Amino acid sequence: MGRQDQVVEVTLVLRPATEIGQVVKDRAEAGSGAAWIPRHEIDRLRGASPEDIAAVRSWIKGIGAEEVACDSSTRMLTVSAPLSVIGTAFGTTVQLAGADGDFRRTLGAPATIPAAVSQSVVAVLGIETGPFVPPRLRRLPLPDPTLPLEIAAPLSFEPPEVAALYQYPPAATAAGTCIGLLELGGGFRQSDLDTYFQGLGVPAPSVVSVAVAGGANQPTGNVDGPDGEVTLDIEVAGSIAPAARLAAYFAPNTDQGFLAAVQAAIHDRTNSPCVLSISWGGPEANWPAATIQAFEHAFEDASLIGMTVCVAAGDNGSSDGLADGLAHVDYPAASPYVLACGGTRLEAVSGRITSEVVWNDQPQDGATGGGVSAVFPLPTWQSSAGVPESVNPGHFRGRGVPDVAGDADPETGYRVLVDSQPAVFGGTSAVAPLWAALLAICAGAEGADVGYLDPPLYQELGPAGVTREVTRGNNGAYSAQPGWNACAGWGSPIGSRLLAKLHSDGGA
């Protein structure tokens, strides 16, 4: 069999049956008293329509492809066909690459949706494979790795110490809640978790691994890569909210796998996570518009069911790692339907914060992401926050990133145990589970999900002082200032105040 005859699978992402604006309008006109839509109801309202599915199935037969799976709830229809058929159908040339032909890439024109199904299909995912996005974490190089971490890295913290500095409510519990963790490769070792949590004197969390699109909990031995990300997420969230269950959604690191994992968490009726932590992403400018649209529909679903999605804002400053001389933000942190989490440098003495500034170790190391989106216009709820114009030519007034922040400097980072190795990690990867744990604690204490936090954060919560402003430092193109800023958002959490405000308001 020639390479172009190799059968591959790609996923067609269909449009929602009802646009989010219509769902919100219909609920308002009906006088719905429920804050959020149940998962089974969102499947009915937002799943792919039977008419769109039928149209796509007819087209699939016409090109000689076969249907592999169809999930109307997540709007994902997977097909298989020879490589040459896929390339022709989507107007591109697909080649196998790598020493063993183990990943795919397109040559020339990017894939496009054929006119016959362009009204029904939003995006096609899985044509290109290979690493899609990197984790947003940084490991602190230790001067002497044989020393205990508290000596080798004297400014670092155990995660519960960070939570205490941020005044997470000590008496509140996350019991009855579930925190979702999205993982694109790698895995954790139960022996690491047993040793780590025993050392902290904290009950080990209940962790369930959810296999998505062929992914699995498979440690690789790569401490600085996927294994470090997976274990950091679990050890931060699990030690700060030990009564919460953790559901880790493992998927391949492809556009196809990433979206499938997001959808699996949103539509998971078994574990029902109230919050999802995502510590993976890439420059917004590198994401195809169609792929962003497919992800946005999923994040819209999350907002409607009351799931907060916490996303790392990036670790490469205002350039987001691109060398074109422009400022960029990270996606999916730039989505208006997620809580974008930026990074700070946190210092403390005797259990009290002595300094907190924008994390910026450049040029030798990382810095928090943040800035102004070039894709998403300024949301209505962000209109009074003082989001600046983009520093790029054209000065677009877009969605400001991040929304909030937390400790991310590797020098003041988190002590963890990964692949049997003690390590100190920073990066905004740590801030997403840090905030996810707080929101799970609030949900457990209130007996209700915190929900889509962005609008109330800007309209009520942020101005009410539930965060600690970070007013010093910069991430390159943007500088901190009082109030919201494009380096640290509203700032780092004051957990007890957030819980008190949510309680007095009856929820977000």
HUHUDA-V864269 format. One record per residue. PHI is phi in degrees with one decimal (* if undefined). NEAR is the number of other ideal C-beta (glycine too) atoms within 12 Angstrom. Layout:
BEGIN
<<PHI/NEAR> <PHI/NEAR>>
END
This chain:
BEGIN
<<*/11> <-73.3/11> <-62.4/21> <-73.2/21> <-92.1/15> <-63.4/22> <-84.0/21> <-128.1/37> <-116.8/33> <-130.4/44> <-116.0/42> <-93.2/49> <-100.8/43> <-92.1/41> <-75.0/35> <-67.6/34> <-63.4/26> <-133.0/27> <-67.2/21> <-61.7/29> <-60.8/13> <-70.3/17> <-61.8/28> <-63.5/21> <-63.2/13> <-62.0/18> <-67.6/22> <-66.4/12> <-68.5/10> <-81.6/12> <67.0/8> <-62.3/18> <-88.4/8> <-74.0/17> <-69.2/22> <-129.3/29> <-90.5/32> <-60.9/20> <-58.1/32> <-67.6/16> <-77.1/24> <-65.4/35> <-60.0/27> <-72.2/22> <-74.6/30> <-116.4/37> <-65.4/31> <-64.3/36> <-75.7/22> <-57.8/16> <-66.1/17> <-66.7/28> <-62.3/28> <-64.3/20> <-64.5/25> <-70.0/40> <-62.4/26> <-63.3/17> <-66.4/31> <-57.9/32> <-61.9/16> <-66.5/17> <-95.8/27> <84.4/17> <-100.3/34> <-120.6/22> <-76.5/25> <-100.0/23> <-158.7/20> <-142.2/26> <-120.4/27> <-65.5/29> <-63.7/30> <-92.0/39> <64.1/44> <-116.8/45> <-121.4/41> <-100.3/32> <-127.6/38> <-124.2/24> <-169.5/34> <-59.5/26> <-53.6/35> <-64.5/25> <-66.6/25> <-61.7/40> <-60.2/34> <-63.9/20> <-61.6/33> <-110.6/39> <65.2/21> <-145.1/27> <-112.0/23> <-109.5/36> <-121.1/25> <-83.7/30> <-132.1/18> <87.8/14> <-57.6/7> <-111.2/8> <62.5/20> <-93.8/16> <-146.4/23> <-116.8/32> <-145.5/24> <-100.5/28> <-117.4/17> <73.0/14> <-65.3/13> <-69.6/23> <-62.9/32> <-130.1/24> <-84.0/33> <-60.0/25> <-58.1/13> <-61.1/19> <-126.1/34> <-66.5/22> <-78.4/17> <-97.2/32> <-102.4/37> <-86.6/34> <-155.9/38> <-117.2/47> <-118.2/47> <99.2/42> <-66.7/43> <-98.9/33> <-126.6/32> <100.2/25> <-55.3/25> <-96.0/34> <-139.3/42> <-91.6/35> <-72.1/43> <-102.2/52> <-134.1/45> <-135.1/42> <-97.3/39> <-78.2/36> <-66.0/20> <-91.1/26> <-62.4/14> <-145.3/12> <-67.3/18> <-82.6/11> <-81.9/14> <-56.8/16> <-60.3/30> <-68.3/17> <-96.2/17> <-68.7/21> <-132.2/31> <-65.5/21> <-92.6/28> <-80.8/35> <-134.6/42> <-75.5/30> <-53.3/43> <-62.4/31> <-66.2/30> <-63.1/43> <-59.9/42> <-67.2/24> <-62.7/33> <-87.8/42> <57.4/27> <-61.8/38> <-60.6/32> <-68.3/17> <-88.9/12> <-77.9/34> <-129.4/25> <-95.5/42> <-56.0/20> <88.3/22> <-109.5/40> <-132.7/41> <-104.3/54> <-88.3/50> <-124.1/55> <-94.6/57> <-129.9/53> <-109.6/46> <103.2/39> <71.6/42> <179.2/34> <-124.1/43> <-110.5/28> <-60.7/21> <-62.1/17> <-62.5/32> <-64.2/38> <-59.9/22> <-66.8/22> <-64.0/39> <-71.4/32> <-63.6/15> <-64.8/22> <-77.8/28> <72.9/12> <-116.9/25> <-57.1/21> <-65.9/26> <-75.2/39> <-84.7/26> <-116.3/36> <-111.1/26> <-94.6/30> <-108.8/32> <-80.7/22> <-129.6/37> <52.6/36> <90.4/23> <-78.3/30> <-165.0/25> <-72.9/31> <-134.5/24> <-56.7/30> <-109.0/24> <86.0/18> <-90.4/24> <-63.2/33> <-83.9/27> <-117.5/31> <-58.3/40> <-62.2/38> <-61.5/46> <-64.4/50> <-58.8/50> <-70.0/56> <-58.1/54> <-56.8/55> <-67.0/52> <-73.6/50> <-71.5/56> <-63.9/55> <-70.0/45> <-83.7/44> <-87.0/49> <-125.4/48> <-64.1/37> <-82.6/29> <-79.1/44> <-81.9/33> <-116.6/47> <-115.9/42> <-99.7/51> <-96.1/45> <-96.9/39> <-141.8/42> <-63.6/35> <-83.7/35> <-134.5/34> <-60.2/42> <-62.5/43> <-68.0/37> <-60.4/45> <-65.0/48> <-60.5/41> <-68.6/47> <-58.9/50> <-66.0/44> <-61.0/38> <-69.2/47> <-64.5/48> <-100.5/39> <-78.7/32> <-84.3/19> <-80.0/16> <-92.3/30> <46.5/30> <-62.7/45> <-89.6/47> <-147.5/52> <-124.3/53> <-106.3/55> <-124.8/57> <-112.0/53> <-125.1/47> <175.1/50> <-155.3/38> <-53.4/37> <-52.4/41> <-66.9/26> <-89.6/26> <-91.3/36> <-60.3/29> <-58.3/21> <-65.9/27> <-65.7/37> <-58.4/35> <-61.5/30> <-62.8/40> <-67.6/50> <-61.2/35> <-59.8/38> <-67.6/45> <-67.7/41> <-60.8/36> <-57.2/43> <-59.1/46> <-64.3/38> <-71.7/39> <-88.6/40> <87.7/33> <-94.9/47> <-81.5/48> <-111.0/50> <-93.6/57> <-129.4/49> <-62.4/59> <-87.5/62> <109.5/55> <-122.2/49> <-121.4/38> <65.2/39> <-72.3/42> <-82.9/33> <55.2/45> <87.2/29> <-91.0/25> <-106.2/11> <-94.9/15> <80.8/13> <-105.4/25> <-90.4/41> <-140.6/42> <-113.0/57> <-89.8/54> <-121.0/46> <-87.7/51> <-58.7/55> <-75.4/47> <-61.1/42> <-71.5/41> <-105.1/41> <-126.8/48> <-96.5/54> <-79.6/56> <-114.0/57> <-90.9/61> <-125.4/61> <-129.3/54> <-107.7/40> <-113.5/43> <-126.8/24> <-149.3/24> <-136.8/12> <53.1/10> <76.5/15> <-127.6/15> <-69.6/29> <-104.9/15> <-159.6/23> <-146.2/37> <-130.8/35> <-60.4/46> <-72.7/51> <-154.0/37> <-104.7/31> <-71.8/24> <-87.1/11> <-77.8/11> <-148.5/25> <-85.8/42> <-157.5/43> <-63.6/59> <-73.1/57> <153.5/58> <151.5/50> <-126.5/41> <-64.0/42> <-97.9/35> <-109.1/32> <-100.7/35> <-66.4/19> <-62.8/26> <-65.5/30> <-57.2/15> <-70.0/26> <-103.0/34> <-67.2/17> <-104.3/18> <-86.7/32> <80.8/23> <-63.5/37> <-76.7/29> <-67.5/22> <-60.2/32> <-77.5/27> <-75.8/27> <-53.9/12> <97.2/13> <49.4/14> <-61.7/25> <-95.1/22> <-112.6/31> <-57.2/42> <-85.4/46> <-130.4/57> <-91.5/59> <-95.4/54> <-141.8/54> <-149.9/53> <-176.8/59> <-56.3/52> <-141.7/59> <-65.6/43> <-56.1/40> <-65.1/34> <-112.8/38> <-85.1/49> <-109.4/52> <-80.3/40> <-136.0/49> <-130.1/35> <-129.4/39> <49.6/30> <68.7/21> <-110.9/27> <-66.0/33> <-151.8/35> <-119.7/43> <-116.5/53> <-129.3/47> <94.1/53> <-69.0/61> <-54.9/60> <-78.0/60> <-77.0/60> <-61.2/55> <-68.8/55> <-60.1/56> <-72.0/59> <-60.3/53> <-63.9/52> <-62.5/52> <-68.2/54> <-67.6/50> <-61.6/41> <-62.8/43> <-64.2/41> <-65.1/33> <-69.8/33> <-88.6/32> <70.8/19> <-155.5/23> <-64.0/39> <-67.7/45> <86.2/35> <-67.8/38> <-84.6/47> <-58.0/42> <-57.9/26> <-66.3/28> <-60.6/41> <-84.4/35> <-92.3/21> <-133.7/24> <-70.7/38> <-58.3/39> <-62.6/21> <-84.4/21> <83.5/20> <-87.5/39> <-129.1/42> <-99.5/32> <-60.8/29> <-112.8/43> <-113.8/25> <-124.1/21> <107.2/33> <-152.3/28> <-115.1/47> <120.0/34> <-83.4/28> <-122.3/41> <-116.7/24> <-73.2/34> <-160.9/24> <-60.2/19> <79.4/24> <-72.4/39> <-146.0/41> <-84.8/47> <-117.6/52> <-126.5/53> <60.8/52> <-78.1/48> <115.1/46> <-87.0/49> <-74.9/52> <-114.0/30> <-57.2/38> <-65.0/26> <-70.0/27> <-62.6/43> <-62.0/35> <-63.0/21> <-68.1/30> <-61.3/36> <-67.8/22> <-69.5/16> <-90.2/22> <74.0/15> <104.9/29> <-73.9/38>>
END
